[in-house]
C-alpha cells in the first residue's frame, strides 16, 4: 500500500480498461452483424 493509503495500480487499471474496451468493441460488432442478419431474414432480403 502506498503512503497515501491508495493501493490502486493505475497502470494495471488502464491496461484492464483498454482490454475491456477492445472486447466490448468486438462483441458490439458481432451482435450488430447478427442482428443485421436476423433483420434481413425477417424482411426477406
Rosetta constraint file for C-alpha pairs under 8 A:
AtomPair CA 1 CA 5 HARMONIC 6.05 0.50
AtomPair CA 1 CA 6 HARMONIC 6.32 0.50
AtomPair CA 1 CA 7 HARMONIC 4.80 0.50
AtomPair CA 2 CA 6 HARMONIC 5.70 0.50
AtomPair CA 2 CA 7 HARMONIC 6.00 0.50
AtomPair CA 8 CA 13 HARMONIC 7.72 0.50
AtomPair CA 9 CA 13 HARMONIC 6.24 0.50
AtomPair CA 10 CA 14 HARMONIC 6.05 0.50
AtomPair CA 11 CA 15 HARMONIC 6.19 0.50
AtomPair CA 12 CA 16 HARMONIC 6.17 0.50
AtomPair CA 13 CA 17 HARMONIC 6.11 0.50
AtomPair CA 14 CA 18 HARMONIC 6.18 0.50
AtomPair CA 15 CA 19 HARMONIC 6.25 0.50
AtomPair CA 16 CA 20 HARMONIC 6.10 0.50
AtomPair CA 17 CA 21 HARMONIC 6.03 0.50
AtomPair CA 18 CA 22 HARMONIC 6.32 0.50
AtomPair CA 19 CA 23 HARMONIC 6.25 0.50
AtomPair CA 20 CA 24 HARMONIC 6.01 0.50
AtomPair CA 21 CA 25 HARMONIC 6.21 0.50
AtomPair CA 22 CA 26 HARMONIC 6.27 0.50
AtomPair CA 23 CA 27 HARMONIC 6.11 0.50
AtomPair CA 24 CA 28 HARMONIC 5.94 0.50
AtomPair CA 25 CA 29 HARMONIC 6.28 0.50
AtomPair CA 26 CA 30 HARMONIC 6.30 0.50
AtomPair CA 27 CA 31 HARMONIC 6.15 0.50
AtomPair CA 28 CA 32 HARMONIC 6.00 0.50
AtomPair CA 29 CA 33 HARMONIC 6.08 0.50
AtomPair CA 30 CA 34 HARMONIC 6.18 0.50
AtomPair CA 31 CA 35 HARMONIC 6.06 0.50
AtomPair CA 32 CA 36 HARMONIC 6.12 0.50
AtomPair CA 33 CA 37 HARMONIC 6.29 0.50
AtomPair CA 34 CA 38 HARMONIC 6.30 0.50
AtomPair CA 35 CA 39 HARMONIC 6.03 0.50
AtomPair CA 36 CA 40 HARMONIC 6.11 0.50
AtomPair CA 37 CA 41 HARMONIC 6.18 0.50
AtomPair CA 38 CA 42 HARMONIC 6.22 0.50
AtomPair CA 39 CA 43 HARMONIC 6.13 0.50
AtomPair CA 40 CA 44 HARMONIC 5.95 0.50
AtomPair CA 40 CA 45 HARMONIC 5.17 0.50
AtomPair CA 41 CA 45 HARMONIC 6.23 0.50
